[in-house]
Amino acid sequence: MSEVVETRTFSFLKKTNEIFDNLSKSINQLDYLWEKYLEAAQGVLKEWEVSRNEIEHTISVLKSLKDFYLEKKQETEVRKEIGLIDESEYNILLEKYDKEVNSADQLLKDIEDKFKILSLQLEKHFSRLILGSIDEQEEALERQLETLEKLYSEGKISEEIYQKLKDKLEKLLRKK
């Protein structure tokens, strides 16, 4: 009977250790993937900072182009009213400028829509980076506090230094 209990106990412990090993491997894999995500996200955000300026410049150029053709339309109206161009030339120019305004307007709308979508997508990742950084800082402060308590309990630092540093670390932790 004792042998049966030992076999079952051994089998139970073996199974439990396998569970721990599998979970440990999975957690290590998550840590690895998280680090890779952080690296990739930081790279994309740096790329975004550079690209965003180019996109904003393009938007500015398209707005200027649209304004230019709107002014040309107004100028054409005035030129017709004062008799510098006839109705036929007026209609040709108006059609041309309308096409240019519509074209610039459509390009502008497309770029602004894409810009907005990318901004919203990147905002999620930026938030994750910030929150991840805050979590890492908090964990580091907690580890420092543990180290401080260990040094004090081992008599390696005085109570005065311990209390000062402990107060500072706890203050920083409360801010988080």
N, C-alpha and C positions, 0 to 999 in steps of 0.2 A: 504494500500500500504506500509506503514511504517513497518507493521508487516511482510510482505513478504520479504522486504529488510533485516530486522533483522534476520529472519530465514535463509535466504541465506548466510548472512554474518557469522552467527553463524556456519552454516554447513561448509562454506569455511574455517573458522578458525579452526574448529574441525578437518577437513581433513588435514590442514596444520600441526597442532600439532601432528596428528598421523604420518605424514611423518617424522617430526623431531624425534619423539619417536622411530620409526622404524630404522631410520638412526643412531640414538644414540646407540641403542642396537647393531646394526651391527658393528659400529665402536668399541664399547667396546669389542665385541666378537673378532674382528680383533686384538685389543691390547692384549687380553688374549692369543690368538693363537700365536701372535708374541713372547710374553714372553715365552710361552711353547716351541716354535721353538728354541729360543735362548738357553734355558736351555738344550734342547735335542742336539742341534748342538755342544754346548760346551762339553757335555759329550762324544759325538762321537769323537770329535777332540782330547780329552784327551786320549781316548781309542786308537785312531790312533797313537798317539805319542809312546805309549808303543808297540803296535802291529807292527808298522813300523820297529822298531829295530829288532824284532823277524824275520820279513819277510826278511829284509836285511841280517840278519845272515844266514838264510836258503839259500838265493841266493849265498852268499859267500861260503857256504859249498858245494853247487851244482857245482859252478865254480871250486872249488878245486878238487872235485871228478872227474869232467870232465877232468881237467888238469892231474890228477893222471893217469887216464886210457889212455890219449893221450901219456903220458910219457911211460907207460907200452907198448904201441904199438911200440914206437920208440925203446925201450929196446929190444923188441921181434925181431924187424928188425935186430938190431946189433947182437943179440944172434944167429940168423939164419945165418947172413953173416960170422960170425967167426966160425960157425960150432958147436955151443953148443946145438942147437936143429935142428931136421930134418924138412923137408917140411910139413909133416903131423902135427906134434906138433905146428909148426908155424901157420898153417892154423886154427887149433883149437883155439889157443890163440888169434890170430888176430880177429877171428869171435866173441869170447867172449868179447874182449876189445871193438870192434866196437859196440856190443850190449849195453855195459855199457856206452860208450860215447853217443850213440844215446838216451838211456834212460835218462841219466843225462841232455842231451841237451834239450830233449822234456819237462822234468819237469821244467827246468830252463826257457824255453820259456813260458810255461803256467803260471808260477808264476810271471815272469816279465810282461807278458801281463795283468794279473789280477791286479798286483801292479800299473801299469800305469793307468788302467781304474779307480781304486779306488782313486788314487792320483788326477786325473782330476775331478772326481766327488766331492771329498772333497775340492778341490781348490775353487769351486763355493761357497760352504758353508762357507769356511774360509773368502772369499771375502765379503759375506753377513754379517758375524759377524763383520768384521773390519769396513765396511761401516755403519752398524747399530751403532756401538760404536762411530764412528765419528759423526754421526747424533745426537746421544744422548748427546755427549759432546758439540756440537754446540748449541743444544737446552738449555742445562744447562747454558752455557755462556750467551745466550740471556735472559734467566730468571734472571740471576744475574745482567745483565745490566738494565733490567726493574726494579728490586728491588732497585738498586742503584739510578736510576732516581727518583723513588718514594720517597726514603729516602731524597734525595736532595730537591725535590719539597716540602716535608713536613718540611724542615728545620732541619732535624735530623742529617745531616752531613754538614761540611763546603764545600765551593766551591773548596777549594784546594784539600781536600781528594776526593771529587766527581770527579774532573778532573783527578787526578792521577789514581784512580781506573777505571774510564771510559776509559782512554787511554790504560791501561793494558788489559782490557776486549776486547776492539775493536781490539787491536793488535793480541790477541789470536784468535779472530773471523776471522781476515784477513788471518791468517796462515791456517785456515781450508779451 
